[in-house]
Amino acid sequence: MINNNYFKFSYSVLLVPIIAVLIIWTVFLVEIQCKVNFNNYGVYPRTLSGLKGILFSPFIHGSLKHLYSNTLPLAILSTALVYFYKPVAFKVLFYGTLLSGLITWLIGRPSYHIGVSGVIYLLASFIFFKGVFAKHYRLIALSLFVVFVYGSMLWYILPIKDGISWEGHLGGFLTGLFFAYFLKADIPKPKKYAWEEDNYNEEADEFLSHFDENGNFIESKPEENPDLDTNTTIDVTYTYHYKKAEEE
């Protein structure tokens, strides 16, 4: 049975993106106000101390430009995740962040990897592939939106630009694909029309009965009522009443 309220909007959908954006901006402002640098809390590959970055690196950004470029995609994609995939949104965010961070820790260059861009790639990848796998028209439309707006991000899973953690991007992308394929979400099936049902009977279809064997449309004739005598004449009398206007 399809749950008609599955895609119903509620203000709780906005809670996750608002909290996520507030956290990353608060951390950056603390660095500026207190004149500290949290970069050493990022992922440093293949070291025990670098493992802490799996948890902390998404909240750390190296510059205002870095933070600003990640804010809008994070807000949009996390909103889409919670709205369209609410039953599994927490699993995707929490476990996906851990797994993508672990992949970065395993394959990354010996440097501190910071920023929430890995999570953004996780969300974009999951939303795109899940829509394709689900074959639901709304989710496919969402997948096309992600491709249209964020399709150019795909290039940055490759080492094409210095100073960018393509390893983090790749880790997020692969994790999103993995979760989209293996993580089961209670997604309503698209509504089937009558002719798509297995027990569909063309002869019993009222609409198809208006067509002949050559496909020509035939207008149905009004049903005859044997109790009605068409030769019967009914006399109708109209009585008009006139009222004189009152004298001023």
Short mmCIF file of the C-alpha atoms (twelve columns), coordinates in Angstrom:
data_MODEL
# 
_entry.id   MODEL 
# 
loop_
_atom_site.group_PDB 
_atom_site.id 
_atom_site.type_symbol 
_atom_site.label_atom_id 
_atom_site.label_alt_id 
_atom_site.label_comp_id 
_atom_site.label_asym_id 
_atom_site.label_seq_id 
_atom_site.Cartn_x 
_atom_site.Cartn_y 
_atom_site.Cartn_z 
_atom_site.pdbx_PDB_model_num 
ATOM 1   C CA . MET A 1   0.000   0.000  0.000   1 
ATOM 2   C CA . ILE A 2   1.343   3.412  -0.981  1 
ATOM 3   C CA . ASN A 3   1.809   5.914  1.784   1 
ATOM 4   C CA . ASN A 4   0.440   9.176  0.424   1 
ATOM 5   C CA . ASN A 5   2.150   11.141 3.189   1 
ATOM 6   C CA . TYR A 6   5.606   9.817  2.341   1 
ATOM 7   C CA . PHE A 7   6.618   12.966 0.463   1 
ATOM 8   C CA . LYS A 8   4.651   15.334 2.692   1 
ATOM 9   C CA . PHE A 9   6.638   18.406 3.743   1 
ATOM 10  C CA . SER A 10  7.156   19.227 7.400   1 
ATOM 11  C CA . TYR A 11  9.284   21.874 9.076   1 
ATOM 12  C CA . SER A 12  11.343  19.122 10.732  1 
ATOM 13  C CA . VAL A 13  12.895  18.540 7.287   1 
ATOM 14  C CA . LEU A 14  14.724  21.855 7.668   1 
ATOM 15  C CA . LEU A 15  16.155  20.972 11.075  1 
ATOM 16  C CA . VAL A 16  19.054  18.833 9.824   1 
ATOM 17  C CA . PRO A 17  20.410  21.294 7.211   1 
ATOM 18  C CA . ILE A 18  20.051  24.223 9.602   1 
ATOM 19  C CA . ILE A 19  21.972  22.428 12.350  1 
ATOM 20  C CA . ALA A 20  24.649  21.234 9.905   1 
ATOM 21  C CA . VAL A 21  25.208  24.726 8.499   1 
ATOM 22  C CA . LEU A 22  25.247  26.326 11.955  1 
ATOM 23  C CA . ILE A 23  27.874  23.860 13.200  1 
ATOM 24  C CA . ILE A 24  30.364  24.384 10.377  1 
ATOM 25  C CA . TRP A 25  29.988  28.177 10.562  1 
ATOM 26  C CA . THR A 26  30.279  28.190 14.351  1 
ATOM 27  C CA . VAL A 27  33.500  26.169 14.230  1 
ATOM 28  C CA . PHE A 28  34.970  28.552 11.658  1 
ATOM 29  C CA . LEU A 29  33.987  31.623 13.682  1 
ATOM 30  C CA . VAL A 30  35.537  30.113 16.810  1 
ATOM 31  C CA . GLU A 31  38.805  29.677 14.898  1 
ATOM 32  C CA . ILE A 32  38.696  33.312 13.798  1 
ATOM 33  C CA . GLN A 33  37.705  34.798 17.158  1 
ATOM 34  C CA . CYS A 34  40.017  32.661 19.262  1 
ATOM 35  C CA . LYS A 35  42.828  32.707 16.680  1 
ATOM 36  C CA . VAL A 36  43.223  28.947 16.698  1 
ATOM 37  C CA . ASN A 37  43.636  26.425 13.918  1 
ATOM 38  C CA . PHE A 38  41.788  23.107 13.981  1 
ATOM 39  C CA . ASN A 39  43.417  21.690 10.847  1 
ATOM 40  C CA . ASN A 40  45.308  19.094 12.885  1 
ATOM 41  C CA . TYR A 41  41.903  17.573 13.718  1 
ATOM 42  C CA . GLY A 42  41.490  16.640 10.076  1 
ATOM 43  C CA . VAL A 43  42.029  13.217 8.534   1 
ATOM 44  C CA . TYR A 44  45.727  12.390 8.314   1 
ATOM 45  C CA . PRO A 45  45.966  9.158  6.294   1 
ATOM 46  C CA . ARG A 46  47.315  5.950  7.745   1 
ATOM 47  C CA . THR A 47  48.199  7.308  11.178  1 
ATOM 48  C CA . LEU A 48  46.467  6.559  14.468  1 
ATOM 49  C CA . SER A 49  46.225  10.238 15.360  1 
ATOM 50  C CA . GLY A 50  44.694  10.934 11.970  1 
ATOM 51  C CA . LEU A 51  41.733  8.675  12.698  1 
ATOM 52  C CA . LYS A 52  40.091  11.385 14.806  1 
ATOM 53  C CA . GLY A 53  39.651  13.372 11.637  1 
ATOM 54  C CA . ILE A 54  37.006  10.883 10.459  1 
ATOM 55  C CA . LEU A 55  34.694  12.481 13.027  1 
ATOM 56  C CA . PHE A 56  35.967  16.055 13.123  1 
ATOM 57  C CA . SER A 57  37.180  16.889 9.613   1 
ATOM 58  C CA . PRO A 58  33.716  17.653 8.106   1 
ATOM 59  C CA . PHE A 59  33.342  20.574 10.519  1 
ATOM 60  C CA . ILE A 60  36.700  22.207 9.722   1 
ATOM 61  C CA . HIS A 61  37.388  24.542 6.788   1 
ATOM 62  C CA . GLY A 62  40.567  26.241 5.738   1 
ATOM 63  C CA . SER A 63  39.122  29.539 4.516   1 
ATOM 64  C CA . LEU A 64  35.952  31.553 4.161   1 
ATOM 65  C CA . LYS A 65  35.795  30.692 0.452   1 
ATOM 66  C CA . HIS A 66  36.107  26.997 1.277   1 
ATOM 67  C CA . LEU A 67  33.308  27.268 3.848   1 
ATOM 68  C CA . TYR A 68  31.028  29.351 1.641   1 
ATOM 69  C CA . SER A 69  31.375  27.029 -1.376  1 
ATOM 70  C CA . ASN A 70  30.296  24.068 0.779   1 
ATOM 71  C CA . THR A 71  27.420  25.729 2.635   1 
ATOM 72  C CA . LEU A 72  24.760  25.892 -0.097  1 
ATOM 73  C CA . PRO A 73  25.297  22.360 -1.488  1 
ATOM 74  C CA . LEU A 74  25.237  20.967 2.052   1 
ATOM 75  C CA . ALA A 75  21.971  22.749 2.838   1 
ATOM 76  C CA . ILE A 76  20.237  21.738 -0.419  1 
ATOM 77  C CA . LEU A 77  21.367  18.113 -0.527  1 
ATOM 78  C CA . SER A 78  20.765  17.405 3.169   1 
ATOM 79  C CA . THR A 79  17.265  18.880 2.843   1 
ATOM 80  C CA . ALA A 80  16.582  16.631 -0.148  1 
ATOM 81  C CA . LEU A 81  17.922  13.618 1.740   1 
ATOM 82  C CA . VAL A 82  15.691  14.159 4.767   1 
ATOM 83  C CA . TYR A 83  12.623  15.022 2.683   1 
ATOM 84  C CA . PHE A 84  12.797  12.147 0.191   1 
ATOM 85  C CA . TYR A 85  14.637  9.519  2.270   1 
ATOM 86  C CA . LYS A 86  13.682  10.367 5.836   1 
ATOM 87  C CA . PRO A 87  13.599  6.727  7.126   1 
ATOM 88  C CA . VAL A 88  17.288  6.225  6.240   1 
ATOM 89  C CA . ALA A 89  18.577  9.814  6.387   1 
ATOM 90  C CA . PHE A 90  20.360  9.384  9.729   1 
ATOM 91  C CA . LYS A 91  22.076  6.169  8.611   1 
ATOM 92  C CA . VAL A 92  23.285  7.788  5.409   1 
ATOM 93  C CA . LEU A 93  24.616  10.865 7.199   1 
ATOM 94  C CA . PHE A 94  26.237  9.179  10.186  1 
ATOM 95  C CA . TYR A 95  27.536  5.881  8.820   1 
ATOM 96  C CA . GLY A 96  28.206  7.396  5.415   1 
ATOM 97  C CA . THR A 97  30.392  10.100 6.951   1 
ATOM 98  C CA . LEU A 98  32.358  7.492  8.882   1 
ATOM 99  C CA . LEU A 99  32.873  5.233  5.877   1 
ATOM 100 C CA . SER A 100 33.840  8.032  3.488   1 
ATOM 101 C CA . GLY A 101 36.268  9.368  6.115   1 
ATOM 102 C CA . LEU A 102 37.765  5.918  6.517   1 
ATOM 103 C CA . ILE A 103 38.289  5.611  2.759   1 
ATOM 104 C CA . THR A 104 40.020  8.987  2.798   1 
ATOM 105 C CA . TRP A 105 42.223  7.800  5.655   1 
ATOM 106 C CA . LEU A 106 43.168  4.696  3.665   1 
ATOM 107 C CA . ILE A 107 43.898  6.230  0.243   1 
ATOM 108 C CA . GLY A 108 44.705  9.861  1.016   1 
ATOM 109 C CA . ARG A 109 47.973  11.668 0.536   1 
ATOM 110 C CA . PRO A 110 50.035  12.442 3.664   1 
ATOM 111 C CA . SER A 111 48.335  15.713 4.491   1 
ATOM 112 C CA . TYR A 112 45.435  16.955 6.607   1 
ATOM 113 C CA . HIS A 113 42.133  16.463 4.778   1 
ATOM 114 C CA . ILE A 114 39.428  18.824 6.027   1 
ATOM 115 C CA . GLY A 115 36.021  20.081 4.928   1 
ATOM 116 C CA . VAL A 116 32.475  18.828 4.498   1 
ATOM 117 C CA . SER A 117 32.872  18.302 0.753   1 
ATOM 118 C CA . GLY A 118 33.255  14.547 1.267   1 
ATOM 119 C CA . VAL A 119 29.797  14.504 2.865   1 
ATOM 120 C CA . ILE A 120 28.439  16.581 -0.017  1 
ATOM 121 C CA . TYR A 121 29.725  14.007 -2.501  1 
ATOM 122 C CA . LEU A 122 28.198  11.301 -0.321  1 
ATOM 123 C CA . LEU A 123 24.773  13.001 -0.453  1 
ATOM 124 C CA . ALA A 124 24.912  13.786 -4.173  1 
ATOM 125 C CA . SER A 125 25.970  10.247 -5.038  1 
ATOM 126 C CA . PHE A 126 23.367  8.601  -2.796  1 
ATOM 127 C CA . ILE A 127 20.494  10.796 -4.001  1 
ATOM 128 C CA . PHE A 128 21.381  10.285 -7.659  1 
ATOM 129 C CA . PHE A 129 21.886  6.524  -7.609  1 
ATOM 130 C CA . LYS A 130 19.024  5.806  -5.203  1 
ATOM 131 C CA . GLY A 131 16.610  7.604  -7.506  1 
ATOM 132 C CA . VAL A 132 17.839  5.555  -10.453 1 
ATOM 133 C CA . PHE A 133 17.631  2.266  -8.549  1 
ATOM 134 C CA . ALA A 134 14.203  3.038  -7.058  1 
ATOM 135 C CA . LYS A 135 12.641  3.826  -10.473 1 
ATOM 136 C CA . HIS A 136 10.204  6.235  -8.851  1 
ATOM 137 C CA . TYR A 137 9.321   9.191  -11.071 1 
ATOM 138 C CA . ARG A 138 9.784   11.796 -8.315  1 
ATOM 139 C CA . LEU A 139 13.113  10.352 -7.217  1 
ATOM 140 C CA . ILE A 140 14.329  10.100 -10.810 1 
ATOM 141 C CA . ALA A 141 13.405  13.768 -11.257 1 
ATOM 142 C CA . LEU A 142 15.460  14.533 -8.139  1 
ATOM 143 C CA . SER A 143 18.372  12.555 -9.588  1 
ATOM 144 C CA . LEU A 144 18.200  14.589 -12.789 1 
ATOM 145 C CA . PHE A 145 18.182  17.788 -10.730 1 
ATOM 146 C CA . VAL A 146 21.344  16.663 -8.928  1 
ATOM 147 C CA . VAL A 147 23.041  15.919 -12.254 1 
ATOM 148 C CA . PHE A 148 21.965  19.257 -13.728 1 
ATOM 149 C CA . VAL A 149 23.124  21.341 -10.754 1 
ATOM 150 C CA . TYR A 150 26.053  19.340 -9.391  1 
ATOM 151 C CA . GLY A 151 27.122  17.195 -12.339 1 
ATOM 152 C CA . SER A 152 30.368  19.110 -12.743 1 
ATOM 153 C CA . MET A 153 31.435  17.909 -9.289  1 
ATOM 154 C CA . LEU A 154 32.218  14.536 -10.825 1 
ATOM 155 C CA . TRP A 155 35.502  15.839 -12.191 1 
ATOM 156 C CA . TYR A 156 36.814  16.531 -8.700  1 
ATOM 157 C CA . ILE A 157 36.904  12.875 -7.716  1 
ATOM 158 C CA . LEU A 158 40.036  12.840 -9.862  1 
ATOM 159 C CA . PRO A 159 43.393  14.494 -9.040  1 
ATOM 160 C CA . ILE A 160 42.955  17.390 -11.475 1 
ATOM 161 C CA . LYS A 161 43.603  20.317 -9.122  1 
ATOM 162 C CA . ASP A 162 46.124  20.858 -6.373  1 
ATOM 163 C CA . GLY A 163 44.914  21.725 -2.895  1 
ATOM 164 C CA . ILE A 164 41.668  19.762 -3.220  1 
ATOM 165 C CA . SER A 165 41.123  16.471 -1.417  1 
ATOM 166 C CA . TRP A 166 39.996  14.409 -4.371  1 
ATOM 167 C CA . GLU A 167 40.446  11.369 -2.099  1 
ATOM 168 C CA . GLY A 168 37.724  12.702 0.202   1 
ATOM 169 C CA . HIS A 169 35.481  13.380 -2.782  1 
ATOM 170 C CA . LEU A 170 36.067  9.898  -4.157  1 
ATOM 171 C CA . GLY A 171 35.422  8.355  -0.739  1 
ATOM 172 C CA . GLY A 172 32.110  10.195 -0.458  1 
ATOM 173 C CA . PHE A 173 31.095  9.292  -4.009  1 
ATOM 174 C CA . LEU A 174 31.828  5.578  -3.563  1 
ATOM 175 C CA . THR A 175 30.110  5.512  -0.169  1 
ATOM 176 C CA . GLY A 176 26.986  7.133  -1.613  1 
ATOM 177 C CA . LEU A 177 26.879  4.572  -4.402  1 
ATOM 178 C CA . PHE A 178 27.360  1.746  -1.906  1 
ATOM 179 C CA . PHE A 179 24.568  2.953  0.375   1 
ATOM 180 C CA . ALA A 180 22.216  3.615  -2.549  1 
ATOM 181 C CA . TYR A 181 22.583  0.029  -3.724  1 
ATOM 182 C CA . PHE A 182 22.587  -1.862 -0.442  1 
ATOM 183 C CA . LEU A 183 20.615  0.318  1.974   1 
ATOM 184 C CA . LYS A 184 16.937  -0.514 1.752   1 
ATOM 185 C CA . ALA A 185 14.546  2.419  1.999   1 
ATOM 186 C CA . ASP A 186 10.776  2.159  2.364   1 
ATOM 187 C CA . ILE A 187 9.971   3.987  -0.845  1 
ATOM 188 C CA . PRO A 188 6.386   3.938  -2.155  1 
ATOM 189 C CA . LYS A 189 6.012   2.251  -5.515  1 
ATOM 190 C CA . PRO A 190 4.703   4.401  -8.355  1 
ATOM 191 C CA . LYS A 191 0.956   4.095  -8.908  1 
ATOM 192 C CA . LYS A 192 0.022   1.631  -11.628 1 
ATOM 193 C CA . TYR A 193 -2.662  2.398  -14.159 1 
ATOM 194 C CA . ALA A 194 -5.407  -0.117 -14.885 1 
ATOM 195 C CA . TRP A 195 -3.774  -1.296 -18.111 1 
ATOM 196 C CA . GLU A 196 -0.524  -2.021 -16.262 1 
ATOM 197 C CA . GLU A 197 -2.131  -4.545 -13.927 1 
ATOM 198 C CA . ASP A 198 -1.589  -8.253 -14.584 1 
ATOM 199 C CA . ASN A 199 -5.318  -9.009 -14.554 1 
ATOM 200 C CA . TYR A 200 -6.210  -6.219 -16.989 1 
ATOM 201 C CA . ASN A 201 -9.072  -7.104 -19.382 1 
ATOM 202 C CA . GLU A 202 -9.294  -4.981 -22.518 1 
ATOM 203 C CA . GLU A 203 -12.828 -6.108 -23.310 1 
ATOM 204 C CA . ALA A 204 -14.086 -4.821 -19.976 1 
ATOM 205 C CA . ASP A 205 -12.433 -1.420 -20.385 1 
ATOM 206 C CA . GLU A 206 -15.159 1.199  -20.837 1 
ATOM 207 C CA . PHE A 207 -12.818 3.632  -22.569 1 
ATOM 208 C CA . LEU A 208 -11.603 1.113  -25.165 1 
ATOM 209 C CA . SER A 209 -15.195 0.172  -25.936 1 
ATOM 210 C CA . HIS A 210 -15.505 3.499  -27.781 1 
ATOM 211 C CA . PHE A 211 -13.100 2.293  -30.486 1 
ATOM 212 C CA . ASP A 212 -13.808 -0.149 -33.311 1 
ATOM 213 C CA . GLU A 213 -11.419 -2.776 -34.626 1 
ATOM 214 C CA . ASN A 214 -9.767  -0.170 -36.894 1 
ATOM 215 C CA . GLY A 215 -9.069  2.206  -34.029 1 
ATOM 216 C CA . ASN A 216 -11.786 4.676  -34.975 1 
ATOM 217 C CA . PHE A 217 -13.538 6.490  -32.170 1 
ATOM 218 C CA . ILE A 218 -17.252 5.770  -31.880 1 
ATOM 219 C CA . GLU A 219 -19.412 8.062  -29.833 1 
ATOM 220 C CA . SER A 220 -21.738 6.111  -27.585 1 
ATOM 221 C CA . LYS A 221 -25.465 6.526  -28.150 1 
ATOM 222 C CA . PRO A 222 -27.765 7.501  -25.295 1 
ATOM 223 C CA . GLU A 223 -29.505 4.556  -23.721 1 
ATOM 224 C CA . GLU A 224 -33.108 4.093  -24.797 1 
ATOM 225 C CA . ASN A 225 -35.802 4.151  -22.141 1 
ATOM 226 C CA . PRO A 226 -38.697 1.896  -23.164 1 
ATOM 227 C CA . ASP A 227 -40.954 3.483  -20.532 1 
ATOM 228 C CA . LEU A 228 -40.719 6.882  -22.181 1 
ATOM 229 C CA . ASP A 229 -43.207 7.550  -25.003 1 
ATOM 230 C CA . THR A 230 -41.565 9.973  -27.388 1 
ATOM 231 C CA . ASN A 231 -44.944 10.808 -28.947 1 
ATOM 232 C CA . THR A 232 -46.370 12.028 -25.693 1 
ATOM 233 C CA . THR A 233 -47.039 15.768 -25.570 1 
ATOM 234 C CA . ILE A 234 -46.815 17.589 -22.299 1 
ATOM 235 C CA . ASP A 235 -48.771 20.818 -21.943 1 
ATOM 236 C CA . VAL A 236 -47.113 23.473 -19.862 1 
ATOM 237 C CA . THR A 237 -49.008 26.617 -18.757 1 
ATOM 238 C CA . TYR A 238 -47.139 29.754 -17.725 1 
ATOM 239 C CA . THR A 239 -48.852 32.366 -15.575 1 
ATOM 240 C CA . TYR A 240 -47.407 35.883 -15.432 1 
ATOM 241 C CA . HIS A 241 -48.152 38.402 -12.689 1 
ATOM 242 C CA . TYR A 242 -47.658 42.104 -13.249 1 
ATOM 243 C CA . LYS A 243 -47.231 44.559 -10.399 1 
ATOM 244 C CA . LYS A 244 -47.879 48.230 -10.884 1 
ATOM 245 C CA . ALA A 245 -45.112 50.606 -9.903  1 
ATOM 246 C CA . GLU A 246 -45.854 52.542 -6.735  1 
ATOM 247 C CA . GLU A 247 -46.617 56.190 -7.248  1 
ATOM 248 C CA . GLU A 248 -44.102 58.579 -5.721  1 
# 
